[in-house]
Amino acid sequence: MKIMERRNFKESRLNNWVSLIFRLGIAISLALVVIGLIILVVLSGTKDIQPLFRLDQIPAAIVISIGILILLLTPILPVLISVVTFWTERNKLYLGISTTVLFFLILSLILALT
């Protein structure tokens, strides 16, 4: 009975971490994109907002790009935590599955950024 309680506690802790990472990643990303849009409106005014081609719009583009990059990286961190957790528990099946998912996430990110 104790083994089952310990396993449920570990799974609950892992789920809490994953949930927290997703929430923080999305919140930070959203905040950066909104801040970037505010910078864009302040620098350009509402009359002449181009699709970030002018030199004075570069700070806004950088902030927005960082927000989008954080949004792209958000799913990778929970999977990485799962890989480490399953590796420490020596759970080969879930370690293999998590490693495969991590590989495809990183491959997708690389293809998206090129």
N, C-alpha and C positions, 0 to 999 in steps of 0.2 A: 504494500500500500504506500509506503514512503517513497518508493521509486516513482510511482505514478504521480504523486504530489509534487515531487521535485521536477519531473518532466513538464507538468502543467505550469509550474512556476516559471521555468526557463522559457517555455513557449509564450507565456503571457508577457514576460519581460521583453522578448524579442519583438513581439507584436507591438508593444508600447513604443519601443525605440523606432521601429519602422514607421509607425503612425506619426510620431513626433518629427522625424526627418522629412517625411512628405509634407506635413503641415508647414514646417519652418521653411523648407525649400520653396514652396509655392508662395508663401507670404512674402519672403524676401524678394523673390522674383517679381511678384506683382508690385511691390513697393518700389523697386528700382525702375520698372517700366513706367509707372505713374510719375515718379520723380523725373525721369528722362523726358516724358511728354510735357511736364510742367516747365522744365528748362527750355525745351524746344519752343513752347508758346511764349515764354518770357523773352527769350533771345530774338525770336523771329517776329513776334507779334502775331495776331490772328490773320493778318492780311496776306502774308507771303510764306506759308509753310510748304516747303518743297519736300520731296522724299529724301531728305537729308543729303543734299548735294552741296550746299553752301558751306564755306569754311567756318562760319560762326555757329553752325549747327553741329559741329563735331563733338563738343562736350555732351550734348544730348544723345547723340548716336552712340557714344561710348557707354553711357549709363544704361541705355536701352539694351545694347548688345550684351553687357554684363548680366543684366536681368534675364535675358533670353538664354544665355549660357548656363546660368544657375538653374533655370527651369529644365534645360537639357540634361544637366548633371544630377538632378534630384533623384531619378530612379536608380542611378548607379550605386549610390552610397548604401541604401538598405540592402541591396543584393550583396555588396561587399561585406557588410556586417553579417549577413547570413552565411557567406562563405567562411568567414572567420569563426563564427559560432559553430557551424557544423564541423569545421576542421578541428576545433578544440574538443568537441564531443566525439570525434572519430566516427561520425556518421557518414559512411562512404556514399551511400545512395543520394542523400540530399546534398552532400558536398559536390558530387558530380553534376547534379541538376543545377545547383546554384552557380557553379563554375561555368557551365554551358550558357546559362542565361546571362551571366556577367560578360562572357565573350561576345555574345550577340549584341548586348547593349553597347559595349565599347566599339564594336564594329559598326553599328548603326550610327553612333556619335561621330566616328571618323568619317564615314561616308557623308553624313549631313554637313560636316564642316569643310569638306573639300569641294 
